[in-house]
Amino acid sequence: MTHAAPTRHAMTAIEIVVVLSIAMTLVGMVVPSTLTSLRHNAVRSGASSILDVWTQVQMRAQTEMANPSDPTPDHYGVVLVQENGRAWVAMIHDDRDSAALSGSPEQARMYLEAGRFSADSSKPAALRHELDGSVVVATADASGTWSVRDGVWVWYARFGSATPISSGDVANSAANRAAPFGIGVTEPPEIAATSGVSAPVLCHGLRVQTHDYTGTQGHAVAVSIYHAGVGVIEDQQ
């Protein structure tokens, strides 16, 4: 006795439409969540890159000493650059302030040549991170107003303690007696009252954010470096 093979039917147009509708619904649920996660990760990665450079700068400053015969010795520091909506951060060994490097940040002594820091950009950078193109750096002024703008920001670590000091103090030979300052934090009253050295802060706030960040949409992470040198990042949105 023979049995007829089961007949296989092709999917009907209605079945195809149902399957496609389910697939599109699933894609519509997954893609926004994935994009949100990727954007948030890019923001946190950018903030972490800044602190990574600062941490490496501190390690150098704690283990090496300034040249005592040099009136303006090179210090280990951070240069943060933003131009045309793209930002990068690097470790430098220099004695110039933000203003001096603003026109040519690539001329900072951040490249390694035979184990020594150099301004030769044909050499590899000692430590440099490019922030993702989906994020920008925002800074706040004394009134707390945030803005995204092109600029060059430099700060250094004091030899020994590795506390943050302004690029202006290093350039003006005042690094040894400079008051430590914070980025994104308020200067303690005792420092403001007792310091006889002009120590302009890098900025009153520093934030890595998506291009569309408004406070209610998009993503942002605040970067704070305290007077003692400790750096932290904190989600804003």
Secondary structure as UniProt FT lines:
FT   HELIX           13..63
FT   TURN            68..69
FT   STRAND          75..83
FT   TURN            84..85
FT   STRAND          86..94
FT   HELIX           98..101
FT   HELIX           105..107
FT   STRAND          111..113
FT   TURN            114..115
FT   STRAND          116..118
FT   TURN            121..122
FT   STRAND          128..130
FT   TURN            133..134
FT   STRAND          135..140
FT   TURN            142..143
FT   STRAND          146..148
FT   STRAND          151..157
FT   TURN            159..161
FT   STRAND          164..166
FT   HELIX           167..171
FT   TURN            172..173
FT   HELIX           175..177
FT   HELIX           189..194
FT   STRAND          205..210
FT   TURN            211..212
FT   STRAND          220..225
FT   TURN            227..228
FT   STRAND          231..235
//
